[in-house]
Amino acid sequence: MIKILAHDDQGFYLFTKRLSEGCFAWPTTKDQAAVSLTKADLSLLLEGIDWR
C-alpha cells in the first residue's frame, strides 16, 4: 500500500492505493531522505510499473 499526503489552501488530503498484484517499485536512497518524483514517475509508480 502507498499513502500520499497532499496539501492545498483548504487543507490536507490523504490518498491511498493498493495493488492487486505485485508491489510498488520504490526508489532506494542512501540516507532514507525524501524522494522527489516527477508527475510522469508518480503516474508510473501508481500503476505498478517499474519506472526505475
PQR file of N, CA, C, O and H, with PARSE charges and radii, in Angstrom:
ATOM      1  N   MET A   1       0.851  -1.165   0.000 -0.4000 1.5000
ATOM      2  CA  MET A   1       0.000   0.000   0.000 -0.0000 2.0000
ATOM      3  C   MET A   1       0.900   1.231   0.000  0.5500 1.7000
ATOM      4  O   MET A   1       1.940   1.257   0.658 -0.5500 1.4000
ATOM      5  N   ILE A   2       0.487   2.240  -0.741 -0.4000 1.5000
ATOM      6  CA  ILE A   2       1.215   3.504  -0.760 -0.0000 2.0000
ATOM      7  C   ILE A   2       0.261   4.590  -0.269  0.5500 1.7000
ATOM      8  O   ILE A   2      -0.927   4.575  -0.591 -0.5500 1.4000
ATOM      9  H   ILE A   2      -0.357   2.219  -1.276  0.4000 1.0000
ATOM     10  N   LYS A   3       0.786   5.520   0.503 -0.4000 1.5000
ATOM     11  CA  LYS A   3      -0.002   6.636   1.014 -0.0000 2.0000
ATOM     12  C   LYS A   3       0.672   7.926   0.594  0.5500 1.7000
ATOM     13  O   LYS A   3       1.889   8.068   0.713 -0.5500 1.4000
ATOM     14  H   LYS A   3       1.751   5.532   0.765  0.4000 1.0000
ATOM     15  N   ILE A   4      -0.128   8.875   0.098 -0.4000 1.5000
ATOM     16  CA  ILE A   4       0.383  10.164  -0.347 -0.0000 2.0000
ATOM     17  C   ILE A   4      -0.359  11.247   0.409  0.5500 1.7000
ATOM     18  O   ILE A   4      -1.590  11.269   0.437 -0.5500 1.4000
ATOM     19  H   ILE A   4      -1.117   8.760   0.001  0.4000 1.0000
ATOM     20  N   LEU A   5       0.392  12.140   1.018 -0.4000 1.5000
ATOM     21  CA  LEU A   5      -0.180  13.265   1.740 -0.0000 2.0000
ATOM     22  C   LEU A   5       0.018  14.519   0.898  0.5500 1.7000
ATOM     23  O   LEU A   5       1.149  14.871   0.563 -0.5500 1.4000
ATOM     24  H   LEU A   5       1.392  12.122   0.995  0.4000 1.0000
ATOM     25  N   ALA A   6      -1.074  15.190   0.555 -0.4000 1.5000
ATOM     26  CA  ALA A   6      -1.022  16.395  -0.274 -0.0000 2.0000
ATOM     27  C   ALA A   6      -1.680  17.545   0.482  0.5500 1.7000
ATOM     28  O   ALA A   6      -2.515  17.331   1.361 -0.5500 1.4000
ATOM     29  H   ALA A   6      -1.992  14.904   0.827  0.4000 1.0000
ATOM     30  N   HIS A   7      -1.292  18.765   0.125 -0.4000 1.5000
ATOM     31  CA  HIS A   7      -1.815  19.950   0.801 -0.0000 2.0000
ATOM     32  C   HIS A   7      -2.208  20.995  -0.232  0.5500 1.7000
ATOM     33  O   HIS A   7      -1.510  21.183  -1.229 -0.5500 1.4000
ATOM     34  H   HIS A   7      -0.615  18.939  -0.589  0.4000 1.0000
ATOM     35  N   ASP A   8      -3.318  21.669   0.004 -0.4000 1.5000
ATOM     36  CA  ASP A   8      -3.673  22.842  -0.785 -0.0000 2.0000
ATOM     37  C   ASP A   8      -4.184  23.903   0.182  0.5500 1.7000
ATOM     38  O   ASP A   8      -4.020  23.760   1.393 -0.5500 1.4000
ATOM     39  H   ASP A   8      -3.885  21.516   0.813  0.4000 1.0000
ATOM     40  N   ASP A   9      -4.797  24.958  -0.328 -0.4000 1.5000
ATOM     41  CA  ASP A   9      -5.239  26.074   0.519 -0.0000 2.0000
ATOM     42  C   ASP A   9      -6.378  25.700   1.469  0.5500 1.7000
ATOM     43  O   ASP A   9      -6.643  26.430   2.424 -0.5500 1.4000
ATOM     44  H   ASP A   9      -4.930  25.074  -1.313  0.4000 1.0000
ATOM     45  N   GLN A  10      -7.047  24.586   1.223 -0.4000 1.5000
ATOM     46  CA  GLN A  10      -8.170  24.201   2.067 -0.0000 2.0000
ATOM     47  C   GLN A  10      -7.836  23.137   3.093  0.5500 1.7000
ATOM     48  O   GLN A  10      -8.637  22.873   3.989 -0.5500 1.4000
ATOM     49  H   GLN A  10      -6.832  23.994   0.447  0.4000 1.0000
ATOM     50  N   GLY A  11      -6.661  22.516   2.981 -0.4000 1.5000
ATOM     51  CA  GLY A  11      -6.286  21.508   3.962 -0.0000 2.0000
ATOM     52  C   GLY A  11      -5.442  20.409   3.365  0.5500 1.7000
ATOM     53  O   GLY A  11      -4.880  20.549   2.279 -0.5500 1.4000
ATOM     54  H   GLY A  11      -6.010  22.730   2.252  0.4000 1.0000
ATOM     55  N   PHE A  12      -5.361  19.296   4.104 -0.4000 1.5000
ATOM     56  CA  PHE A  12      -4.566  18.140   3.688 -0.0000 2.0000
ATOM     57  C   PHE A  12      -5.480  17.058   3.116  0.5500 1.7000
ATOM     58  O   PHE A  12      -6.646  16.939   3.491 -0.5500 1.4000
ATOM     59  H   PHE A  12      -5.817  19.181   4.987  0.4000 1.0000
ATOM     60  N   TYR A  13      -4.917  16.280   2.204 -0.4000 1.5000
ATOM     61  CA  TYR A  13      -5.608  15.136   1.618 -0.0000 2.0000
ATOM     62  C   TYR A  13      -4.713  13.922   1.754  0.5500 1.7000
ATOM     63  O   TYR A  13      -3.502  14.013   1.555 -0.5500 1.4000
ATOM     64  H   TYR A  13      -3.969  16.378   1.900  0.4000 1.0000
ATOM     65  N   LEU A  14      -5.296  12.795   2.090 -0.4000 1.5000
ATOM     66  CA  LEU A  14      -4.562  11.542   2.171 -0.0000 2.0000
ATOM     67  C   LEU A  14      -5.090  10.615   1.096  0.5500 1.7000
ATOM     68  O   LEU A  14      -6.266  10.250   1.103 -0.5500 1.4000
ATOM     69  H   LEU A  14      -6.280  12.721   2.251  0.4000 1.0000
ATOM     70  N   PHE A  15      -4.220  10.233   0.170 -0.4000 1.5000
ATOM     71  CA  PHE A  15      -4.566   9.309  -0.898 -0.0000 2.0000
ATOM     72  C   PHE A  15      -3.895   7.978  -0.601  0.5500 1.7000
ATOM     73  O   PHE A  15      -2.732   7.947  -0.201 -0.5500 1.4000
ATOM     74  H   PHE A  15      -3.265  10.529   0.164  0.4000 1.0000
ATOM     75  N   THR A  16      -4.607   6.889  -0.791 -0.4000 1.5000
ATOM     76  CA  THR A  16      -4.028   5.558  -0.606 -0.0000 2.0000
ATOM     77  C   THR A  16      -4.300   4.717  -1.848  0.5500 1.7000
ATOM     78  O   THR A  16      -5.323   4.875  -2.514 -0.5500 1.4000
ATOM     79  H   THR A  16      -5.553   6.914  -1.116  0.4000 1.0000
ATOM     80  N   LYS A  17      -3.365   3.825  -2.142 -0.4000 1.5000
ATOM     81  CA  LYS A  17      -3.540   2.914  -3.274 -0.0000 2.0000
ATOM     82  C   LYS A  17      -2.881   1.597  -2.926  0.5500 1.7000
ATOM     83  O   LYS A  17      -1.792   1.550  -2.355 -0.5500 1.4000
ATOM     84  H   LYS A  17      -2.534   3.697  -1.600  0.4000 1.0000
ATOM     85  N   ARG A  18      -3.572   0.528  -3.288 -0.4000 1.5000
ATOM     86  CA  ARG A  18      -3.073  -0.823  -3.069 -0.0000 2.0000
ATOM     87  C   ARG A  18      -3.118  -1.548  -4.407  0.5500 1.7000
ATOM     88  O   ARG A  18      -4.121  -1.482  -5.117 -0.5500 1.4000
ATOM     89  H   ARG A  18      -4.457   0.567  -3.753  0.4000 1.0000
ATOM     90  N   LEU A  19      -2.051  -2.228  -4.749 -0.4000 1.5000
ATOM     91  CA  LEU A  19      -2.017  -3.017  -5.976 -0.0000 2.0000
ATOM     92  C   LEU A  19      -2.644  -4.380  -5.714  0.5500 1.7000
ATOM     93  O   LEU A  19      -2.449  -4.964  -4.648 -0.5500 1.4000
ATOM     94  H   LEU A  19      -1.235  -2.281  -4.173  0.4000 1.0000
ATOM     95  N   SER A  20      -3.387  -4.879  -6.675 -0.4000 1.5000
ATOM     96  CA  SER A  20      -3.993  -6.199  -6.509 -0.0000 2.0000
ATOM     97  C   SER A  20      -2.953  -7.303  -6.679  0.5500 1.7000
ATOM     98  O   SER A  20      -3.099  -8.389  -6.118 -0.5500 1.4000
ATOM     99  H   SER A  20      -3.546  -4.405  -7.541  0.4000 1.0000
ATOM    100  N   GLU A  21      -1.896  -7.022  -7.458 -0.4000 1.5000
ATOM    101  CA  GLU A  21      -0.808  -7.986  -7.651 -0.0000 2.0000
ATOM    102  C   GLU A  21       0.517  -7.232  -7.673  0.5500 1.7000
ATOM    103  O   GLU A  21       0.570  -6.079  -8.101 -0.5500 1.4000
ATOM    104  H   GLU A  21      -1.777  -6.140  -7.913  0.4000 1.0000
ATOM    105  N   GLY A  22       1.575  -7.872  -7.218 -0.4000 1.5000
ATOM    106  CA  GLY A  22       2.905  -7.278  -7.266 -0.0000 2.0000
ATOM    107  C   GLY A  22       3.132  -6.257  -6.167  0.5500 1.7000
ATOM    108  O   GLY A  22       2.422  -6.234  -5.162 -0.5500 1.4000
ATOM    109  H   GLY A  22       1.532  -8.808  -6.870  0.4000 1.0000
ATOM    110  N   CYS A  23       4.134  -5.415  -6.377 -0.4000 1.5000
ATOM    111  CA  CYS A  23       4.454  -4.389  -5.389 -0.0000 2.0000
ATOM    112  C   CYS A  23       4.925  -3.124  -6.106  0.5500 1.7000
ATOM    113  O   CYS A  23       5.262  -3.154  -7.289 -0.5500 1.4000
ATOM    114  H   CYS A  23       4.710  -5.434  -7.194  0.4000 1.0000
ATOM    115  N   PHE A  24       4.943  -2.025  -5.376 -0.4000 1.5000
ATOM    116  CA  PHE A  24       5.380  -0.757  -5.928 -0.0000 2.0000
ATOM    117  C   PHE A  24       6.906  -0.752  -6.062  0.5500 1.7000
ATOM    118  O   PHE A  24       7.611  -1.261  -5.191 -0.5500 1.4000
ATOM    119  H   PHE A  24       4.669  -2.000  -4.415  0.4000 1.0000
ATOM    120  N   ALA A  25       7.407  -0.177  -7.150 -0.4000 1.5000
ATOM    121  CA  ALA A  25       8.853  -0.073  -7.398 -0.0000 2.0000
ATOM    122  C   ALA A  25       9.352   1.231  -6.789  0.5500 1.7000
ATOM    123  O   ALA A  25       9.440   2.249  -7.475 -0.5500 1.4000
ATOM    124  H   ALA A  25       6.834   0.236  -7.858  0.4000 1.0000
ATOM    125  N   TRP A  26       9.679   1.196  -5.500 -0.4000 1.5000
ATOM    126  CA  TRP A  26      10.100   2.394  -4.789 -0.0000 2.0000
ATOM    127  C   TRP A  26      11.602   2.587  -4.947  0.5500 1.7000
ATOM    128  O   TRP A  26      12.355   1.617  -4.852 -0.5500 1.4000
ATOM    129  H   TRP A  26       9.608   0.368  -4.943  0.4000 1.0000
ATOM    130  N   PRO A  27      12.064   3.835  -5.189 -0.5600 1.5000
ATOM    131  CA  PRO A  27      13.499   4.081  -5.345  0.2800 2.0000
ATOM    132  C   PRO A  27      14.244   3.899  -4.027  0.5500 1.7000
ATOM    133  O   PRO A  27      13.701   4.184  -2.960 -0.5500 1.4000
ATOM    134  N   THR A  28      15.470   3.431  -4.100 -0.4000 1.5000
ATOM    135  CA  THR A  28      16.286   3.282  -2.895 -0.0000 2.0000
ATOM    136  C   THR A  28      17.122   4.534  -2.695  0.5500 1.7000
ATOM    137  O   THR A  28      17.595   5.138  -3.658 -0.5500 1.4000
ATOM    138  H   THR A  28      15.911   3.200  -4.967  0.4000 1.0000
ATOM    139  N   THR A  29      17.301   4.920  -1.430 -0.4000 1.5000
ATOM    140  CA  THR A  29      18.130   6.066  -1.086 -0.0000 2.0000
ATOM    141  C   THR A  29      19.136   5.637  -0.038  0.5500 1.7000
ATOM    142  O   THR A  29      18.909   4.685   0.708 -0.5500 1.4000
ATOM    143  H   THR A  29      16.917   4.429  -0.648  0.4000 1.0000
ATOM    144  N   LYS A  30      20.247   6.346   0.011 -0.4000 1.5000
ATOM    145  CA  LYS A  30      21.305   6.015   0.960 -0.0000 2.0000
ATOM    146  C   LYS A  30      20.938   6.396   2.391  0.5500 1.7000
ATOM    147  O   LYS A  30      21.192   5.631   3.322 -0.5500 1.4000
ATOM    148  H   LYS A  30      20.432   7.120  -0.595  0.4000 1.0000
ATOM    149  N   ASP A  31      20.349   7.562   2.570 -0.4000 1.5000
ATOM    150  CA  ASP A  31      20.083   8.056   3.923 -0.0000 2.0000
ATOM    151  C   ASP A  31      18.591   8.102   4.273  0.5500 1.7000
ATOM    152  O   ASP A  31      18.214   8.736   5.258 -0.5500 1.4000
ATOM    153  H   ASP A  31      20.143   8.183   1.814  0.4000 1.0000
ATOM    154  N   GLN A  32      17.741   7.441   3.484 -0.4000 1.5000
ATOM    155  CA  GLN A  32      16.301   7.387   3.730 -0.0000 2.0000
ATOM    156  C   GLN A  32      15.669   8.776   3.765  0.5500 1.7000
ATOM    157  O   GLN A  32      14.690   8.996   4.477 -0.5500 1.4000
ATOM    158  H   GLN A  32      18.048   6.926   2.684  0.4000 1.0000
ATOM    159  N   ALA A  33      16.228   9.717   2.994 -0.4000 1.5000
ATOM    160  CA  ALA A  33      15.675  11.068   2.912 -0.0000 2.0000
ATOM    161  C   ALA A  33      14.448  11.060   2.004  0.5500 1.7000
ATOM    162  O   ALA A  33      14.086  10.026   1.441 -0.5500 1.4000
ATOM    163  H   ALA A  33      17.024   9.538   2.415  0.4000 1.0000
ATOM    164  N   ALA A  34      13.828  12.197   1.870 -0.4000 1.5000
ATOM    165  CA  ALA A  34      12.661  12.320   0.995 -0.0000 2.0000
ATOM    166  C   ALA A  34      13.058  12.070  -0.455  0.5500 1.7000
ATOM    167  O   ALA A  34      14.193  12.329  -0.856 -0.5500 1.4000
ATOM    168  H   ALA A  34      14.122  13.036   2.327  0.4000 1.0000
ATOM    169  N   VAL A  35      12.125  11.574  -1.217 -0.4000 1.5000
ATOM    170  CA  VAL A  35      12.357  11.269  -2.628 -0.0000 2.0000
ATOM    171  C   VAL A  35      11.491  12.202  -3.464  0.5500 1.7000
ATOM    172  O   VAL A  35      10.300  12.359  -3.196 -0.5500 1.4000
ATOM    173  H   VAL A  35      11.203  11.364  -0.892  0.4000 1.0000
ATOM    174  N   SER A  36      12.090  12.819  -4.474 -0.4000 1.5000
ATOM    175  CA  SER A  36      11.340  13.690  -5.380 -0.0000 2.0000
ATOM    176  C   SER A  36      11.002  12.916  -6.650  0.5500 1.7000
ATOM    177  O   SER A  36      11.859  12.263  -7.245 -0.5500 1.4000
ATOM    178  H   SER A  36      13.057  12.692  -4.692  0.4000 1.0000
ATOM    179  N   LEU A  37       9.737  13.001  -7.052 -0.4000 1.5000
ATOM    180  CA  LEU A  37       9.274  12.322  -8.254 -0.0000 2.0000
ATOM    181  C   LEU A  37       8.642  13.332  -9.198  0.5500 1.7000
ATOM    182  O   LEU A  37       8.029  14.303  -8.755 -0.5500 1.4000
ATOM    183  H   LEU A  37       9.040  13.531  -6.568  0.4000 1.0000
ATOM    184  N   THR A  38       8.789  13.107 -10.488 -0.4000 1.5000
ATOM    185  CA  THR A  38       8.074  13.917 -11.466 -0.0000 2.0000
ATOM    186  C   THR A  38       6.649  13.390 -11.573  0.5500 1.7000
ATOM    187  O   THR A  38       6.340  12.320 -11.049 -0.5500 1.4000
ATOM    188  H   THR A  38       9.287  12.318 -10.848  0.4000 1.0000
ATOM    189  N   LYS A  39       5.786  14.131 -12.245 -0.4000 1.5000
ATOM    190  CA  LYS A  39       4.410  13.667 -12.440 -0.0000 2.0000
ATOM    191  C   LYS A  39       4.391  12.356 -13.206  0.5500 1.7000
ATOM    192  O   LYS A  39       3.602  11.462 -12.902 -0.5500 1.4000
ATOM    193  H   LYS A  39       6.037  15.000 -12.671  0.4000 1.0000
ATOM    194  N   ALA A  40       5.270  12.245 -14.206 -0.4000 1.5000
ATOM    195  CA  ALA A  40       5.331  11.017 -15.006 -0.0000 2.0000
ATOM    196  C   ALA A  40       5.791   9.834 -14.154  0.5500 1.7000
ATOM    197  O   ALA A  40       5.229   8.743 -14.253 -0.5500 1.4000
ATOM    198  H   ALA A  40       5.911  12.972 -14.453  0.4000 1.0000
ATOM    199  N   ASP A  41       6.826  10.047 -13.307 -0.4000 1.5000
ATOM    200  CA  ASP A  41       7.312   8.987 -12.425 -0.0000 2.0000
ATOM    201  C   ASP A  41       6.223   8.539 -11.455  0.5500 1.7000
ATOM    202  O   ASP A  41       6.045   7.342 -11.233 -0.5500 1.4000
ATOM    203  H   ASP A  41       7.283  10.932 -13.227  0.4000 1.0000
ATOM    204  N   LEU A  42       5.499   9.484 -10.881 -0.4000 1.5000
ATOM    205  CA  LEU A  42       4.426   9.160  -9.939 -0.0000 2.0000
ATOM    206  C   LEU A  42       3.320   8.373 -10.632  0.5500 1.7000
ATOM    207  O   LEU A  42       2.792   7.416 -10.065 -0.5500 1.4000
ATOM    208  H   LEU A  42       5.643  10.457 -11.061  0.4000 1.0000
ATOM    209  N   SER A  43       2.969   8.763 -11.840 -0.4000 1.5000
ATOM    210  CA  SER A  43       1.940   8.058 -12.583 -0.0000 2.0000
ATOM    211  C   SER A  43       2.332   6.599 -12.829  0.5500 1.7000
ATOM    212  O   SER A  43       1.516   5.696 -12.645 -0.5500 1.4000
ATOM    213  H   SER A  43       3.398   9.540 -12.301  0.4000 1.0000
ATOM    214  N   LEU A  44       3.574   6.369 -13.242 -0.4000 1.5000
ATOM    215  CA  LEU A  44       4.053   5.005 -13.467 -0.0000 2.0000
ATOM    216  C   LEU A  44       4.088   4.216 -12.158  0.5500 1.7000
ATOM    217  O   LEU A  44       3.698   3.049 -12.123 -0.5500 1.4000
ATOM    218  H   LEU A  44       4.238   7.102 -13.391  0.4000 1.0000
ATOM    219  N   LEU A  45       4.555   4.853 -11.087 -0.4000 1.5000
ATOM    220  CA  LEU A  45       4.615   4.201  -9.775 -0.0000 2.0000
ATOM    221  C   LEU A  45       3.232   3.740  -9.332  0.5500 1.7000
ATOM    222  O   LEU A  45       3.076   2.613  -8.864 -0.5500 1.4000
ATOM    223  H   LEU A  45       4.872   5.801 -11.116  0.4000 1.0000
ATOM    224  N   LEU A  46       2.236   4.594  -9.475 -0.4000 1.5000
ATOM    225  CA  LEU A  46       0.878   4.262  -9.035 -0.0000 2.0000
ATOM    226  C   LEU A  46       0.218   3.195  -9.899  0.5500 1.7000
ATOM    227  O   LEU A  46      -0.726   2.539  -9.460 -0.5500 1.4000
ATOM    228  H   LEU A  46       2.362   5.510  -9.856  0.4000 1.0000
ATOM    229  N   GLU A  47       0.705   3.017 -11.119 -0.4000 1.5000
ATOM    230  CA  GLU A  47       0.182   1.955 -11.983 -0.0000 2.0000
ATOM    231  C   GLU A  47       0.891   0.627 -11.745  0.5500 1.7000
ATOM    232  O   GLU A  47       0.504  -0.393 -12.314 -0.5500 1.4000
ATOM    233  H   GLU A  47       1.472   3.550 -11.476  0.4000 1.0000
ATOM    234  N   GLY A  48       1.933   0.634 -10.901 -0.4000 1.5000
ATOM    235  CA  GLY A  48       2.650  -0.587 -10.599 -0.0000 2.0000
ATOM    236  C   GLY A  48       3.737  -0.923 -11.611  0.5500 1.7000
ATOM    237  O   GLY A  48       4.251  -2.041 -11.635 -0.5500 1.4000
ATOM    238  H   GLY A  48       2.248   1.464 -10.439  0.4000 1.0000
ATOM    239  N   ILE A  49       4.086   0.058 -12.453 -0.4000 1.5000
ATOM    240  CA  ILE A  49       5.114  -0.140 -13.486 -0.0000 2.0000
ATOM    241  C   ILE A  49       6.484   0.217 -12.893  0.5500 1.7000
ATOM    242  O   ILE A  49       6.621   1.235 -12.215 -0.5500 1.4000
ATOM    243  H   ILE A  49       3.668   0.966 -12.434  0.4000 1.0000
ATOM    244  N   ASP A  50       7.498  -0.623 -13.150 -0.4000 1.5000
ATOM    245  CA  ASP A  50       8.841  -0.343 -12.647 -0.0000 2.0000
ATOM    246  C   ASP A  50       9.455   0.773 -13.494  0.5500 1.7000
ATOM    247  O   ASP A  50       9.938   0.513 -14.596 -0.5500 1.4000
ATOM    248  H   ASP A  50       7.387  -1.451 -13.701  0.4000 1.0000
ATOM    249  N   TRP A  51       9.441   1.978 -13.008 -0.4000 1.5000
ATOM    250  CA  TRP A  51       9.904   3.167 -13.740 -0.0000 2.0000
ATOM    251  C   TRP A  51      11.385   3.459 -13.535  0.5500 1.7000
ATOM    252  O   TRP A  51      11.940   4.342 -14.189 -0.5500 1.4000
ATOM    253  H   TRP A  51       9.048   2.189 -12.113  0.4000 1.0000
ATOM    254  N   ARG A  52      12.025   2.724 -12.634 -0.4000 1.5000
ATOM    255  CA  ARG A  52      13.437   2.984 -12.365 -0.0000 2.0000
ATOM    256  C   ARG A  52      14.238   2.574 -13.556  0.5500 1.7000
ATOM    257  O   ARG A  52      15.462   2.704 -13.552 -0.5500 1.4000
ATOM    258  H   ARG A  52      11.574   2.007 -12.104  0.4000 1.0000
TER
END
